[in-house]
Amino acid sequence: MKTDAIKLDGGAAGSVDLDDEIFGLEPRADILHRVVRWQRAKQQQGTHKAKTRSETSYSSKKIYRQKGTGGARHGDRNAPIFRKGGIYKGPVPRSHAHELPKKFRKLGLKHALSAKAKEGALVVLDEAAAEGKTAALAKQVANLGWKRALVIDGAEINEGFARAAANIEGLDVLPSVGANVYDILKRDTLVITKAGVEALEARLK
């Protein structure tokens, strides 16, 4: 499908042909959900930890004799039944990551790009280049109406643009190799440079 490209100042920059197999699919929520879950699980730290009865700081002495007290039989105060005792089968440090086939991850990225294209939130930019001045870029972004936007460039990001965008709230920049489903979906506007379109099409074919 054909779409118009723009410059950072809002002027026209010709048109670009977008591959229908990447940008023209009917988005499927189940595929997007699975890929986002895979991404978020991989990012989870998994540093949760509870002390077992062998790690709590009570004495290991039997608290009272076995028989004759009229109470229940107990060993030491570290037992899970007691306040501040060890936790039974509590969380331990572990990885939450799970496997997801590479073909499925690639399919998820195609559906995320198609979802943005379908809702009219995809913008093709001629190039993402700036002199490194945040104020100038912030003014251009405001004029274009981008509030929560992700800019995907080609193989490398323009250094001046990255520096200027660093302090603009709601504007993030990624190289094409860093494009991912979660970051695309959580932004209101997806901006892809012409170089980014070429790089993504080469990556996803």
NUKEMI-565748 format. One record per residue (C-alpha): residue number from 1; x, y, z; residue in one letter. Coordinates in steps of 0.2 Angstrom, whole numbers, plus 2048, in hexadecimal, padded with zeros to 3 digits. Layout:
<drenfis>
+-----+-----+-----+-----+------+
|  nr |  px |  py |  pz | rest |
+-----+-----+-----+-----+------+
| NUM |   X |   Y |   Z |    A |
...
+-----+-----+-----+-----+------+
</drenfis>
This chain:
<drenfis>
+-----+-----+-----+-----+------+
|  nr |  px |  py |  pz | rest |
+-----+-----+-----+-----+------+
|   1 | 800 | 800 | 800 |    M |
|   2 | 806 | 812 | 7FD |    K |
|   3 | 807 | 81F | 80A |    T |
|   4 | 80D | 831 | 80A |    D |
|   5 | 81D | 835 | 813 |    A |
|   6 | 821 | 846 | 81C |    I |
|   7 | 82F | 850 | 822 |    K |
|   8 | 832 | 855 | 834 |    L |
|   9 | 82C | 867 | 830 |    D |
|  10 | 81C | 85F | 82A |    G |
|  11 | 81F | 861 | 817 |    G |
|  12 | 81C | 853 | 80A |    A |
|  13 | 82A | 847 | 806 |    A |
|  14 | 822 | 83D | 7F8 |    G |
|  15 | 81A | 82C | 7FB |    S |
|  16 | 820 | 81A | 801 |    V |
|  17 | 81A | 809 | 7FC |    D |
|  18 | 817 | 7FF | 80C |    L |
|  19 | 817 | 7EC | 80A |    D |
|  20 | 805 | 7E5 | 80D |    D |
|  21 | 80C | 7D5 | 815 |    E |
|  22 | 814 | 7E0 | 823 |    I |
|  23 | 809 | 7EF | 824 |    F |
|  24 | 7F8 | 7E9 | 81D |    G |
|  25 | 7F4 | 7DA | 827 |    L |
|  26 | 7E4 | 7D9 | 831 |    E |
|  27 | 7EA | 7DB | 843 |    P |
|  28 | 7E7 | 7CC | 84F |    R |
|  29 | 7E6 | 7D0 | 862 |    A |
|  30 | 7EB | 7BE | 867 |    D |
|  31 | 7FC | 7BF | 85D |    I |
|  32 | 800 | 7D0 | 864 |    L |
|  33 | 7FB | 7CB | 876 |    H |
|  34 | 806 | 7BC | 875 |    R |
|  35 | 815 | 7C5 | 86F |    V |
|  36 | 813 | 7D3 | 87C |    V |
|  37 | 812 | 7C6 | 88A |    R |
|  38 | 822 | 7BE | 884 |    W |
|  39 | 82B | 7CF | 884 |    Q |
|  40 | 825 | 7D4 | 895 |    R |
|  41 | 829 | 7C4 | 89D |    A |
|  42 | 83A | 7C5 | 896 |    K |
|  43 | 83C | 7D6 | 89E |    Q |
|  44 | 836 | 7D0 | 8AF |    Q |
|  45 | 845 | 7D1 | 8BB |    Q |
|  46 | 83F | 7C1 | 8C5 |    G |
|  47 | 849 | 7C7 | 8D5 |    T |
|  48 | 83A | 7C3 | 8E1 |    H |
|  49 | 840 | 7B9 | 8F0 |    K |
|  50 | 838 | 7B3 | 900 |    A |
|  51 | 841 | 7AB | 90E |    K |
|  52 | 83E | 798 | 912 |    T |
|  53 | 83F | 791 | 923 |    R |
|  54 | 851 | 78E | 922 |    S |
|  55 | 855 | 7A0 | 91E |    E |
|  56 | 84B | 7A9 | 92C |    T |
|  57 | 854 | 7AF | 93B |    S |
|  58 | 84C | 7A6 | 949 |    Y |
|  59 | 854 | 798 | 954 |    S |
|  60 | 852 | 786 | 94E |    S |
|  61 | 84E | 781 | 960 |    K |
|  62 | 83E | 778 | 963 |    K |
|  63 | 832 | 785 | 96A |    I |
|  64 | 82B | 779 | 978 |    Y |
|  65 | 82A | 766 | 97C |    R |
|  66 | 821 | 75B | 970 |    Q |
|  67 | 814 | 754 | 97D |    K |
|  68 | 80B | 75A | 98C |    G |
|  69 | 808 | 76C | 987 |    T |
|  70 | 7F6 | 76A | 981 |    G |
|  71 | 7FB | 774 | 971 |    G |
|  72 | 800 | 76E | 95F |    A |
|  73 | 811 | 766 | 95C |    R |
|  74 | 81E | 772 | 955 |    H |
|  75 | 830 | 773 | 951 |    G |
|  76 | 838 | 784 | 950 |    D |
|  77 | 831 | 795 | 94D |    R |
|  78 | 837 | 795 | 93B |    N |
|  79 | 828 | 78B | 935 |    A |
|  80 | 81D | 793 | 929 |    P |
|  81 | 80E | 792 | 935 |    I |
|  82 | 816 | 79F | 940 |    F |
|  83 | 817 | 7B2 | 93D |    R |
|  84 | 828 | 7B7 | 935 |    K |
|  85 | 82B | 7A5 | 932 |    G |
|  86 | 832 | 79E | 922 |    G |
|  87 | 826 | 79F | 912 |    I |
|  88 | 821 | 78E | 90B |    Y |
|  89 | 824 | 78D | 8F8 |    K |
|  90 | 826 | 7A0 | 8F7 |    G |
|  91 | 82D | 7A9 | 8E7 |    P |
|  92 | 83F | 7A6 | 8E3 |    V |
|  93 | 84A | 7AF | 8D6 |    P |
|  94 | 847 | 7A9 | 8C4 |    R |
|  95 | 845 | 7AE | 8B2 |    S |
|  96 | 833 | 7B1 | 8AC |    H |
|  97 | 838 | 7AF | 89A |    A |
|  98 | 830 | 7A2 | 88F |    H |
|  99 | 833 | 79D | 87D |    E |
| 100 | 82A | 7A4 | 86E |    L |
| 101 | 82E | 79F | 85C |    P |
| 102 | 838 | 7AC | 852 |    K |
| 103 | 82B | 7AA | 844 |    K |
| 104 | 81D | 7AF | 850 |    F |
| 105 | 827 | 7BE | 857 |    R |
| 106 | 82A | 7C4 | 845 |    K |
| 107 | 817 | 7C2 | 842 |    L |
| 108 | 813 | 7CC | 851 |    G |
| 109 | 81D | 7DA | 84B |    L |
| 110 | 814 | 7DA | 83A |    K |
| 111 | 804 | 7DA | 843 |    H |
| 112 | 809 | 7E9 | 84E |    A |
| 113 | 80F | 7F3 | 83F |    L |
| 114 | 7FE | 7EF | 836 |    S |
| 115 | 7F4 | 7F4 | 845 |    A |
| 116 | 7FC | 805 | 845 |    K |
| 117 | 7FA | 807 | 833 |    A |
| 118 | 7E7 | 802 | 834 |    K |
| 119 | 7E3 | 80E | 842 |    E |
| 120 | 7EC | 81C | 838 |    G |
| 121 | 7F9 | 81E | 845 |    A |
| 122 | 808 | 81A | 839 |    L |
| 123 | 812 | 829 | 833 |    V |
| 124 | 820 | 827 | 826 |    V |
| 125 | 82E | 834 | 828 |    L |
| 126 | 83A | 839 | 81B |    D |
| 127 | 849 | 838 | 827 |    E |
| 128 | 84C | 83A | 83A |    A |
| 129 | 85A | 847 | 83A |    A |
| 130 | 85C | 856 | 846 |    A |
| 131 | 86A | 861 | 84C |    E |
| 132 | 869 | 85B | 85E |    G |
| 133 | 85F | 86A | 864 |    K |
| 134 | 850 | 864 | 86F |    T |
| 135 | 846 | 874 | 86E |    A |
| 136 | 846 | 874 | 85B |    A |
| 137 | 841 | 861 | 85A |    L |
| 138 | 834 | 863 | 868 |    A |
| 139 | 82B | 871 | 85E |    K |
| 140 | 82B | 867 | 84E |    Q |
| 141 | 824 | 858 | 858 |    V |
| 142 | 816 | 863 | 860 |    A |
| 143 | 811 | 86A | 84F |    N |
| 144 | 810 | 858 | 848 |    L |
| 145 | 804 | 854 | 856 |    G |
| 146 | 80F | 845 | 85D |    W |
| 147 | 80C | 843 | 870 |    K |
| 148 | 811 | 831 | 873 |    R |
| 149 | 81B | 82C | 864 |    A |
| 150 | 828 | 81F | 85F |    L |
| 151 | 834 | 823 | 851 |    V |
| 152 | 83C | 814 | 848 |    I |
| 153 | 84B | 818 | 83E |    D |
| 154 | 856 | 80D | 833 |    G |
| 155 | 865 | 803 | 838 |    A |
| 156 | 86D | 812 | 841 |    E |
| 157 | 865 | 821 | 84A |    I |
| 158 | 86A | 832 | 845 |    N |
| 159 | 875 | 838 | 854 |    E |
| 160 | 86E | 84A | 854 |    G |
| 161 | 85C | 844 | 853 |    F |
| 162 | 85F | 838 | 862 |    A |
| 163 | 867 | 845 | 86C |    R |
| 164 | 859 | 852 | 869 |    A |
| 165 | 84B | 845 | 86C |    A |
| 166 | 853 | 83E | 87D |    A |
| 167 | 84A | 84C | 887 |    N |
| 168 | 83A | 84D | 87E |    I |
| 169 | 82C | 844 | 889 |    E |
| 170 | 822 | 837 | 87F |    G |
| 171 | 82F | 836 | 871 |    L |
| 172 | 839 | 826 | 86F |    D |
| 173 | 845 | 821 | 861 |    V |
| 174 | 84B | 810 | 85C |    L |
| 175 | 855 | 808 | 84E |    P |
| 176 | 84C | 7FC | 843 |    S |
| 177 | 854 | 7ED | 84B |    V |
| 178 | 84D | 7F3 | 85C |    G |
| 179 | 83B | 7F4 | 855 |    A |
| 180 | 830 | 7E9 | 860 |    N |
| 181 | 81D | 7E6 | 863 |    V |
| 182 | 81B | 7ED | 875 |    Y |
| 183 | 824 | 7FE | 871 |    D |
| 184 | 819 | 800 | 861 |    I |
| 185 | 809 | 7FC | 869 |    L |
| 186 | 80B | 807 | 879 |    K |
| 187 | 80E | 817 | 86E |    R |
| 188 | 800 | 821 | 866 |    D |
| 189 | 80A | 825 | 857 |    T |
| 190 | 816 | 81A | 84D |    L |
| 191 | 823 | 824 | 843 |    V |
| 192 | 82E | 81A | 837 |    I |
| 193 | 83B | 822 | 82C |    T |
| 194 | 83D | 81D | 819 |    K |
| 195 | 84D | 814 | 81F |    A |
| 196 | 843 | 80C | 82D |    G |
| 197 | 836 | 805 | 821 |    V |
| 198 | 843 | 7FE | 816 |    E |
| 199 | 84C | 7F6 | 824 |    A |
| 200 | 83C | 7EF | 82C |    L |
| 201 | 837 | 7E7 | 81B |    E |
| 202 | 848 | 7DF | 819 |    A |
| 203 | 847 | 7D8 | 82B |    R |
| 204 | 835 | 7D2 | 82A |    L |
| 205 | 835 | 7CA | 819 |    K |
+-----+-----+-----+-----+------+
</drenfis>
